[in-house]
Amino acid sequence: MSNSKILANSVDVYYGSKQALFGISMDIKEKEVTALIGPSGCGKSTFLRCINRMNDLIEICKVSGSIKVDNEEIISDKTDVVSLRSKIGMVFQKPNPFPKSIFDNVAYGPTIHGLVDSKNDLEEIVHSSLKKAGLFDEVKDRLNEPGTSLSGGQQQRLCIARAIAVNPEIILMDEPCSALDPIATAIIEELIDELRLNYTIIIVTHSMQQAARVSQKTCFFHLGELIETGETNKIFTNPDNTKTQDYITGRFG
Amino acid sequence: MNNSVAKEKIVSLRKKRSLEDMRFKYYGFTAMCLSLAVLVFLLYTIFSKGYTAFQKTIVLLEVDYNQEVLKLTPDSSDEEMEKGKFFRVKKQAVENFFPDLSKSDIKLVKKLFSINVDNEIKDYFLDNPEVINTKQQIWVTAHSDVDQLLKGNSRRDVPEDRRKLNDIQLSYVDQLVEENRVKQVFNNFFFTKADSRHPEIAGVAGSFMGSLFTLFTVFILSFPIAIGASVYLEEFAPKNRITELIEVNISNLAAVPSIVFGLLGLGVLLNVFGLPRSTPLVGGSVLALMTLPTIIIACRASLKAVPPSIKEGALAVGATKTQAVFHHVVPLALPGTLTGTIIGLAQALGETAPLIMIGMIAFIPNIPTGLTEPSAALPVQIYLWVESAERGFQEKSAAAIMVILIFLFMMNAIAVFLRNRFERKW
């Protein structure tokens, strides 16, 4: 299909001798929100971290198979991981702003990639990124305060702004709301809905309600295997697989 | 087991358990008191032995700056004045110190003055050239034997042949005290002069500067190397056998006796590379080798303490590994690395054995002005003074210990300050 953004084909992941993912194949469409759901330890985060090669950080982790982003293979030694990561932003489970000012947090990405020539440009990028992350109005008067002084939900939006600032096409979110209260979660979910217009988003979540609320596609993982993938509506109302049925009705997980 | 039995058991054991609590608290308190008492006793001993070193005894001497004796004229140039015959002036002053002295008495009186008196008479004149052909009352430094007698450190009730000052000299000193011609003042020599064979003019300035230069060398060498090594080991090194071997051996090196590093300095730095002996450059290099493992271990611990999420955050926006490490991990670890380095430096400051091996134990009467000049170091200076037979050096060694302790306290204070100043919360 023409608007396929990420195409995974039989991806296996090993942690040492333990296999964590078994032949995952997946087709992720452009400008859609895809939710990865499943019980703890089923490999959804592992799969997510394959897409921007964050698994490289784990010494014993071996990835095989093929993942193509815009038809370019990324599971290869020749892949330029740095430019891959500038194209694929990531938001982590726990907000992890740098212990620097709010401004510097957002400015870091554009600065290291040399996206800006002048101070004004940089300011513009920082402001627009904060606006896109829905944080600007809350912090515009204290851009020089440390990012760590913000509340949890604000910190997470700051991390989203930081990811957006390098102008990525894809944003990976690894349980972005698991450390947040319901109100902050609602704000982030709204934001995800807005971001969908410009970015391809893959979100790992433990909350099935959240998956149902924000995503168009849902993929259900179980014990390292991709059990079922499809339209979110269908998965939550009429799944094909009985395991999916059991999970979403709360019989296990 | 029914409910009431269980309750009874809990109550009976409860007493025992709270007694245990009390006992442990008591043990801990005793241990703390004991160590504090030992520390206080140590400090008290050092202070009570050493505080007199901060005072010196001076004697009022009448000096006649006669131009004939000096072989100078009021119009002499500065250079000529430098070469004035001040020793003749001094000789005359000593001869007239007490009225009607016989030749043998003069010899005895001469021994009441420090060897430095010539210089003091000269310096006074050079500062005030207009005193030529006048008689001046100048306070000059007394000999260490007089100094020790007046401080009560040497006793006068021992037999004459076992005393430094004989009976006649004692009576002279008594006469001086009676006439108010001696007094005790702050001992500036202790802080401005280098080592000397004469206790009254020996000071810690030389060894203090030597220690400062040595520590400077240690810092310059070990800080960048330790940061580089620990960043590499912590962030870049592949996790394989060789890395593991290196890690284990760094810990081993930290436990190697310091004298072995001294031998290394002697064998390699002095004999193979031919670096100048007894210098802070060599001493610092040896101590840098000795402290490197300690600093590397501290640096790695503080690098490890930086949460990995920060590095992940940087990598996720597309930073290279080097950027992630040097923009985020290293700055966050900096307070810890600095503290580790200062603790390593403090260890280096107190180290004596390796410095003895590379010859920093030599008697150096000058204050060093560079890294390649022979110099002493504070701990070695203490060792030298403790060894000396003269009474005057005993108080000096205690006072030098005070100096090194204050130096150490200051370094630790700097470490605490830096840690508080640069520590960032996340």
Interface residues (C-beta under 8 A of the other chain):
Chain A: N52 M54 L57 E59 V82 S83 R85 S86 G89 M90 F92 K94 N96 P97 F98 P99 Y108 G109 I112 H113 P146 T148 C159 R162 A163 A165 V166
Chain B: K239 P307 P308 S309 I310 E312 G313 A314 L315 A316 V317 G318 A319 T320 Q323 H327 H328 L332 R424 K425 W426
